[in-house]
Amino acid sequence: MTPTSASPTTRKSSAGEPTQKVSRARTCCSVRPNMPVCASSQPTAITAAISQKPCRTATTTCIIRVRGASCDGWRPHPRRYPAAMTDSRERPGTSGAGDDDDAFGEADYLTGDGGVTRDLLDRRPVVPRTVAALYEARPKLNPNTAITEFLRRVHLQERHGHMRVVDDLIGLQRRVGDTIEHYKDKLLNAEAKSGATESAKFGIGHFDGQRAVVYVVDWAFFAGSLGEVAGEKFVQAAELAAREKLPLVSMGASSGVRQHENVLGLIQMQRMAAAANKFQHTTNRPYICVLAGQVWGGMSASAVPVADLVVALEGTDYGFAGARVIETFEGKQVPKGMQSAEANFLDRNVDVLVKDVDELIAFLGRIFAADRSVNKIRPEKDAGATRPSDVVDGGRAMTAGPEGFSAALWDHQVPEQTVQVPRARRDRPGTEMALREALMARYNEIAASAGRLDTEFFLQTVFDSAVPFYNHVRFEDEKTYPNVVAGLGTIGEQTFMVIGDQPSYRLSGGYVGKKPANPGPEDFEYAVRMMQAAQRWELPIVFFTDTLGALPTMAAERRGQSRAIAQSIKTSASHPLPTVSIISGAMGSGGGLATTPFGRHTVMLDSALGFVSEPRSTATILYAEANPTVEQVGMTLETMRASADDLRAQGLVDTIVHDAEDPYATSRALRAAIVEGYNRQYGLTPRRLRRQADDRLRPKTLGRLATEHD
């Protein structure tokens, strides 16, 4: 296979190399038609050999494809997009910015060492996606089977199992043929079919040795509808969990409030939400909601969204109004899959998807097993980040599984493809580069290099054990993550909530490209909920920041971007327990500050940068030029004092960690920095923590200026 109509051109890169090779050819593995501009791929030791193939241009580099199809198997295909981490207004076929053929049509693709071009900066980070393809491939879920298996696995010790409705207080009736059907008739029929006396049950269950109070709504009885009995059982379940100091799990499938109880049934939504709120304010134990099947109406708007964490079994559908109600009101059909748990995950209404009951039990058990007491950590020698023996020097392994949503737990994920991604840091210490050149190389790497270490890598290697609170999506050649991810990480006997920016990746043929994280309102709202969970669970927080800035789209603005950023800044800065902020890449603008509270203990990699806005954006403002030159961007970056040394000199950074060629050495150094920062804050009251941060951030020249003015 050979390239067609190749016409390499030289383009000036406003923030990257002075020149950048760009090929307009449609070549095997080097470009794909109708796909968005992607960051540079990374070279490997076999680059020279691969570049001899006729399907590659002279500037092309490639990643080792260990498993999976070769580039010779590549074929063009119709325009399709993977599933979104964005609002539906940004998907094809809607009025959002995503339906832009010019932005994602015959685009140029970067190859070689990579850099930040205007295309990359202007077009990041919104990629139009569709849910339909993933919805059609999702597994079928039988809620009755799933709930029965769940109850069997947790060995539920039920409480008040015979509570039932004895009087028809409303009297709602319907005519069936020549007879009138009463509410009590419906209840008797439901009992005969299901063998249960009500839709809800509760008691104490066991999750891999960890006890928790479990509340279950079973679709098999009256379609899991909520009435007075179901509401009362939830209240009693929350009270039992508070008394026993146990976690609370609500699970099930529900059609909503039972029509036959009218407002008496409706107010159970209020009672359930209030009971959950009381539990959360009187205990430090998790409240986790699990969706299993069809979850609509009253359940979806009471017990579910107020949970600390919302988990769903794949194959679930979830929403307030059902498709039939929406279609009646809007006068048009609801697209298939738009109310699936998978779509809700992409819109960040669901936090975690699990494959089956086995993974659910393991996932909950690991959360409940995490120690929530605050302990001082002993300094360690040679702890953490054990280097695998098969890792290529200066690189790390990146895996990709089958198409669809990944399992939540890493040991449940089955990789189908593995690549070795080299670090190839160009500005590493000892390299003879001028300051401006080194800073520009660093800027390029942060924006475009898949070799940079991300939050998931740190979560896996810095901590002794970790439980991720997110999934990734594999669709065609995309490996897409939420822009902000979180999880529990443990060092020694201390558990942390870990929150960080997470880029996505493109694995195409032999290539790995990076899509930087640009959080939107939903991502910041997720971060705030994780911070609030950390406060409830009495956990310190470790933040990892690597974003050039928040999502710059009108759709994000309409969804309340400013408010979401402000709420995240406020919540992170006021956390009552120790926090350690790690700038692992870019700390860009308010979007970066939203997950980087300064003033407690701030760690920064020596390869990272911090700035009020992207250097190119700053140069645009300074020079009043829509397209500033490389010289202008370089001078801006050099003089804005954005490096780790600069921020430490300004009193903003406490510890600088060397970003080594060996990624596991970097993780070990970060682990030591986290322990140091945490121990410095250990034992301080919330008031003392906040006051110290305020004092550190107070302008250093304020007193002198006031004196001089006097």
Secondary structure, 3 states (H helix, E strand, C coil): CCCECCCCEEECCCCCCCCEEEECCECCCCCCCCCCCCCCCCCCCCHHHHHCCCCCCCCCCCCCCCCCCCHHHCCCCCCCCCCCCCCHHHCCCCCCCCCCCCCCCCCCEECCCCCCCHHHHHHCCCCCCCCHHHHHHCCCCCHHHHHHHHHHHHCCEEECCCCCCCCCCCCCCEEECCEEECHHHHHHHHHHHHCCCCCEEEEEEEECCEEEEEEEECCCCHHHCECHHHHHHHHHHHHHHHHHCCCEEEEEEECCECHHHHHHHHHHHHHHHHHHHHHHHHCCCCEEEEEEEEECHHHHCCCCCCCCEEEEECCCEECCCCHHHHHHHHCCCCCCCCCEHHHHHHCCCCCEEECCHHHHHHHHHHHHHCCCCCCCCCCCCCCCCCCCCCCCCCEEEEEECCCEECCCCHHHCCCCEEEEEECCCCCCCCCCCCHHHHHHHHHHHHHHCCCCCCHHHHHHHCCCEEEECCCCEEECCEEECCCEEEEEEEECCEEEEEEEECCEEEEECCEEEEECECCCHHHHHHHHHHHHHHHHCCCCEEEEEEECCCCCCHHHHHCCHHHHHHHHHHHHHCCCCCEEEEEEEEEEHHHHHCCCCCCCCEEEECCCEEECCCHHHHHHHHHCCCCCCHHHHHHHHHHCCCCHHHHHHCCCCCEEECCCCCHHHHHHHHHHHHHHHHHHHCCCCHHHHHHHHHHHHCCCCHHHHHHHHC
